[in-house]
Amino acid sequence: MKNVFIAAGLVVLFGLLIGAYFYLPPAEEKGAGNGTKSFVAASQRSDTAVEKPPEGWSEYQSERYGFSLFYPAEMAVSEFDEGKGASTLTFEDKQGGRGFQIFAVPYSGTQVSEERFLRDIPSGVRENPVDFYVAGVLATVFYSRHPLLGDTIEVWFIRGGYLFELTTLKPLEDLLAEIIQTWRFL
């Protein structure tokens, strides 16, 4: 009799596992950990301009590159001149261990060439690319790998003669998606 209950329990457990496999969404579709869905959802929201940052956030404006965005107020902003019109902007919360960077470089093309991609991402890793819109401009979000940082998520787009490359650690993709939806062109 005891063996019958064990066998019945195993059959029920096996059935639940099969049901979960076929009826539950895969792990990458559950929101956290899937930046591409977060970014696509953000681009589908209204592009209504918000005039002031939400509580606990600050505004960054770049007249040079023609954009503004909101970011968590605890982040310090630094700008590094990379020469030839290019700059790297870093937004870092050193105590909280969060941050992201924006690399802006003059670019005359309308699409990112493979040569340009490999120049900026020597690993050549570009996984799960998905197109979406940043303030009405076509962008691509993808996962990559950096030799020092590890797994990253990147957002690239071209506007006003510049290629913008936003990068953060993969675990911070939801934060970057939230920041991206505040992006406005001046």
N, C-alpha and C positions, 0 to 999 in steps of 0.2 A: 504494500500500500504506500509506503514511504517513497519507493522508486517511482510510482505513478505521479505523485505530487512533484517530485523533482523533474521528471520528464515534462509534465504539464507546465511547470514554471519555466523551463528552458524553451519550450515551444512559444509561450507567451512573450518571453524576453526576446527571442529571435524575431518574432512577428513585430514587436515594437521597434526593434532596430531597423528592420526592413522598411517599415512605415516611415520612420524618421528619415531614413536615407532618401526615399522617394518624395516625401511630402514637405520636408523642411527645406528652406533655402540653403544653399551652400554658405559656408562661413564667410566668404568674401562678399556676400550680398546682405549681410546683417548690419550694415552701417559702419560702425567703428572698424577700422582696418581696411576700408575700401574707399580710398580717396576719390576714385574716379566717379563713383555714384554721388559723393558729397559735392564734388565740383559741378557736376552736371545739374544737380538739384539747385545749387546756388545760382547757376547761370539762368535758370528758368524763373527765378524770382523777379519781381518788379525792379526795374532800373530807376526807381524814384530816388532822386538825390536826397541824401540825409545831410542836413546842414551842420549838425554838431555831433560829436562822437557820443556813444552811449556812456553811461557812468562807468568809470574805471578804465576808459580807453582814451587815447590821445589821437590827434590828427597829424599826419605827416604830409607835407606838400612839396613837390619838386617842380619848380618853374622850369628848370633846365630840361626835364624829361616830360613835363606836361601831365602830371597825374597827382592824385592825392589818395590816401587810404587811411583807415583807422586801424590802430594796433593797441594791444594791452599796454596801459600806462606804465607798468613796471619794467617795460623793455627800454633799454638805452639804444639810441640810434647813432650809428657812425657811418661816415661816408669815406670811401677810399678811392682816390683817383687812380685809374688803371692805365691812363695815357690814351692818346688818340680818340678822345671823346667818350671813353668808357669809364664806368664807375661801378663799384660794388657798395651797396647799402646793406648794413647789417642791423638787425633788430634783435637785441639779446636781453634776456632776463637771466643774469648770471646766477642768481640765487635759486630761481625756479628751474633752471636748466632748459628753458625754452627759447626758441629763436628761429629766425629765418633770414634769408638774404635775397636781395634783388641785384642781379647783374644786368646792367644796361649797356649796350654797345651799339654804335652806329651800324646800320645794316640796310643795304639798298634793295635786297631781294623782297619778294612777296611771300616766299616760302623758305623755310630753313633747309639749307642744302645739307647733304650727308657730310660733306667736308667740314662745314661749320659745326654740325652736331659733334663729330668726332674730335674737333679741336677743343670744344668745351666739355665734352664727356668722353675722356680718353678710354674709359672702360667699354664704351660702345653699348652699354646696357640701356635699353629703352623698352620696358615691359608694360603691357596693357595700355598702350596709348589710346586716349579718348579725346575727341574734340568737344569743346564747349565754348561758351562766350564769356569774356571778361569785359563788362561795360560795353557790350555790343561788338567787341572785336573777337574774331575767331582765335581760340587758344587751344593748346594741347596739354593735357596732364598725363604724366606717365611716371612709372617707378624706375629708379635707377640705382646705381651702386657707386659709392665714392670710396677710394682706397683708405681714407682716414675716418670718414664719418660713418661708413657702413651703408645700410639701405636708406634711400632718400625718396622723396616724391618731388617732382619738378612740374612747373607750369611755364610754358614758353608761348610767347606771342609777339607779333610785330605790329608796331604802330608808330606813325610819325617819323619814319626813318631810323627807328631803333628796334633792336631785338631785346626783349625783356625775358630774363630767365630767373624765375623764383624757385628757391630750393629750401627744403627743410628736411628734418629727419622723418622717416616714414611714420613713427608713432605720433607725430604732430600734424598729420595731414588734415585732421578735422579743424585744428586751429587755423591752418593756412586757408582752408576752404572758407572759414568764417571771415578772415581778413580779405580774401579775394572778392567777396560779395560787397565789400565797402569801397572797392577800387572805383575811382572816377577819373575821367580824362578832363583836363582843364582847357 
